[in-house]
Amino acid sequence: MSDASKPEVVFKDYLYSGPVQSVCLKAKGTDDKMVIFLDETLHPGKTYSLLDGHPVVEGWKAMKLIKAKGVTNG
């Protein structure tokens, strides 16, 4: 039985088109502790699996720095 109070964790593959930049993105894990889900240097033209709904990811979508390619559940 799933816990309805916790949102489903969904990662999507995004094609990145922004500048080369180093990033470290965190989100709360299942135990409510912060977990790093991305810590690398992004390069334009590469695909990255990113946490859907994360504020930074949503900002990149709004700025059209990333474009969704597919969905994987985490």
PEMOZI-V37830 format. One record per backbone hydrogen bond with DSSP energy under -1.0 kcal/mol. NH is the residue of the N-H (numbers start at 1). CO is the residue of the C=O. E is the energy in kcal/mol with one decimal. If there is no record, write none. Layout:
nh=NH co=CO e=E
nh=NH co=CO e=E
This chain:
nh=6 co=3 e=-1.4
nh=11 co=72 e=-2.1
nh=12 co=50 e=-2.7
nh=13 co=70 e=-1.6
nh=14 co=48 e=-3.0
nh=15 co=67 e=-2.9
nh=16 co=46 e=-2.8
nh=17 co=65 e=-3.5
nh=21 co=42 e=-1.4
nh=23 co=40 e=-2.7
nh=25 co=38 e=-2.8
nh=27 co=35 e=-2.1
nh=29 co=33 e=-3.3
nh=32 co=29 e=-1.9
nh=35 co=27 e=-3.1
nh=37 co=25 e=-2.3
nh=38 co=25 e=-1.4
nh=40 co=23 e=-1.4
nh=42 co=21 e=-3.5
nh=45 co=16 e=-3.4
nh=46 co=43 e=-1.6
nh=48 co=14 e=-2.7
nh=50 co=12 e=-3.0
nh=52 co=10 e=-2.7
nh=54 co=51 e=-1.7
nh=58 co=54 e=-2.8
nh=59 co=55 e=-1.9
nh=60 co=56 e=-2.4
nh=61 co=57 e=-2.2
nh=62 co=58 e=-2.3
nh=63 co=59 e=-2.0
nh=64 co=61 e=-1.4
nh=65 co=60 e=-2.9
nh=67 co=15 e=-1.5
nh=69 co=13 e=-3.9
nh=70 co=13 e=-1.0
nh=72 co=11 e=-3.0
nh=74 co=9 e=-1.5
